Amino acid sequence: MLKSKAVVLISTLLLTSALSILLMRVNAAGEAQTINDARAEVQKAFKALVEAYDAGGNVSKLAVKLNDALTLLFQAEESMGRDASAAEAYASEAERLASSVIEEARQVKEEGLMQKQTSTIVTVSTIASLLAVGALIYVFGPDILWRLWVWLRRNYRVKVRASPKKTDHTTESPCFTMEHICAAILAIMLITSAFTAYQFFLGRRISEPFSELGILGPGMKLADYPKEVVAGETVHLYVYVGNHMGKPMYYVVMVKLGDNETTVNPAPVQPFMKLERVLLHDENWTTPINITLTKPGLNQRIIFELWIYNETSGQIQYHERWCQIWVNVTAPP
């Protein structure tokens, strides 16, 4: 009888444990799916932002909203496994913000297209007017200027006198005719038209686009890095990212841990931290990060890699930029 009760009790405990583990896995899977859905919406929002930018729209406010969504995604991932309700709330709010960016991007795109069309019409009309006026001045200007000169001097009296004799040291002063003056005016208008066309049609192009990735020490200075840390101690650093690509960029900084044997560019290890940020052209971003190394070891590498989201392929791809710092991790006393 006692054996039967023990068997029933053990079976109940095992079943309860199995159900708890299954429920935890289901919850974890649900959290991960919610975060993945929010991330997919953020990526769609970035694509909409780029389309609005290409149309000539002002996307600065959209970028701020999208970065708020990325911050919420980071908080959701940090809460996974610890607070399911908080993780879901963060992810849901991130998805809502991304959806609002998509909606607003449509209007910004339409406004940009209208503004771009208006600017194109005004610029082309200005260039055409400059060329037309220059051509008219060149063709009809000499005659008009001559008639004007004669009219202004209609009351003058002409007196004939002998011309001075030329000597060997006499030099003739340059004579500028009406045709020369009109040709100079035409040349100025041609140069102005060419400069205006270049600024409007080619001014936004970047000849040598590039991105920046840098690591700063605790004092926000280069090379101000800790050389030795105790296992379990937090390392305070700053990550710097700069965008000079000529368009909005969705950056992902992968932080990885390696050693002497780890290959780089990129390192074939999973990141233990990811930082994401959308930057407009000529923007930069500096953010503090805290890294805790738990295992003692010599010549430990903290590797930082710059990745980007390619809105065309829909994939995160390596951006060929990385840096690292070396630390020795000692055992706690």
Secondary structure, DSSP 4 states (H G I P E B T S, - for coil): -HHHHHHHHHHHHHHHHHHHHHHHHHHHHHHHHHHHHHHHHHHHHHHHHHHHHHTT---HHHHHHHHHHHHHHHHHHHHTTT-HHHHHHHHHHHHHHHHHHHHHHHHHHHHHHHHHHHHHHHHHHHHHHHHHHHHHHHHHHHHHHHHHHHHHTTT------PPPPP-TT--PPP---HHHHHHHHHHHHHHHHHHHHHHHHTTT--SS-EEEEEEE-TTS-TT---SEEETTPEEEEEEEEEEESSS-EEEEEEEEEE-TT---SS-SS--SEEEEEEE-TT-EEEEEEEEE--S-EEEEEEEEEEEEEETTTTEEEEEEEEEEEEEEEEPP-
